[in-house]
C-alpha cells in the first residue's frame, strides 16, 4: 500500500511538473514552482514582508531525575535545542490551501515550501506540488490572519501551545481591529471557542479552515508557529499563556495541592495500574484529576495551586505551564513514545522534574515517538516509592 502510494504521488508530481514546464500551471490554479521561501518574500513586488520579531536562540537544558537511570541516554542526547525565531509573514494577493494547516502560494504563484507544517515529505514530495488541478480560489477581501495548525485539530495540547500564542504575535504586529477574517483548523469543540473568546477573538471573524479549502486573500498575515519543531517553544509564547490565564495574586491556600492527572478516559497511553497506584497515592494527599470538559482558565488555576503534579505522559501534563516555580513534576512514560516537550517546558517554568519509565524498556535517544498508542505498564511499588520520596522532599523543604 505504501509503495503504491509513493509511486502514485511521484507520478503525479512528475505530471504536475510537466504542466508547469509548458506553462499551464496558472490556468489550473497550481503553483508555478516551489522556489520561494518566506524570508525572500520582501523582494516580491506588492509590499510583501517577512519580519523577524525575536531572534532564534540555542538552549542547553539540565537533565531531569530519571528512573531507571538507564534511560538517561535520551536526555544526554537532547540537552541542546534550537528555538526558531518569532516572525510575521505579510503577503498581498496570496493563496492558501487548507491541507496540513495551510499551504501558501504567493502573488507570483510560488509555493512557500517552508511556511507550513507539512511533513515533508509525503513519499518524497509536497502535497501542493503533486496536484494536477486545484479549484478556483474563493476571494477573501481585507486582511486575513492564518492561525491554523495541523496537529491542533482536536488536540487540546497543540491547540493551547500551537494556536493561542500566535494571537499574541498578531496583536504585536498588526492593527487587530482591522483583521477581517481568521482562518483556523478546528473541530468546533467548546474549549476552542472558549479560549478564542478569552483572548478577544470574535466568533463572527473565524473561518474554520478545511483541508480542501482554497482561498485567495487581499492581504494575508501569518504569525510563526510557537513550537515550530514541535518540541521546544519560544519564551514569549509561554509568557503570553501565563499572563493570559494565571490568577494574580496566587490564591491564598493553607496547603498546596497534590495532583494526579488521569488518562483513564483516553484511548491510548493509559497507565494500566492507575487505580492501584492512585489508591496508595490518596493516602499521601493526592487528588485524581480528569481534565476533560474543564476550562483552560480553571485548569490553569488548579495547576497554579499545586506543589506536586504526577501522571502519565499526555496532553494533560502540558498544563505544568501554569505551575509555580519549584513545583515537582513526576512524569510517568512509556519508552516507546516519549519526546522532550514536558522536559523543556518544566525547565522553562523552573520546576523540579522526575521521569519514571515503565514497560521495562529503554527509550531510544533519537526517538520521535513511533509507539504513539502504547499503554504504560509500571511496577506499582517502585513508582509509588519514587512519588513518596518526592513528597518527603517537599515536606522537608517546606
Secondary structure, 3 states (H helix, E strand, C coil): CHHHHHHHHHHHHHHHHHHHHCCCCHHHCCCCEEEECHHHHHHCCCCCEEEEEECCEEEECCCCEEECHHHHHHHHHCCEEEECCEEEEEEECCEEECHHHCEEECCCCEEECCCCCCCCCECCECCHHHCCCCCCCEEEEEEEEECCCHHHCCCHHHHHHHHHHHHHHHHHHCCHHHEEEEEECCCCCHHHHHHHHHCCCCHHHEEECCCCCEEEEEEEEEECCCCCCCCCCCHHHHHHHHHHHCCCCCCCCCCCEEEEECCCCCCCCCECCHHHHHHHHHHHCEEEECCCCCCHHHHHHHHHCEEEEEEECCHHHHHHHHCCCCCEEEEEEECCECCCHHHHHHHHCCCEEEEEEECCCCCCCCCCCCCCCCCECCCHHHHHHHHHHHHHHHHHHC
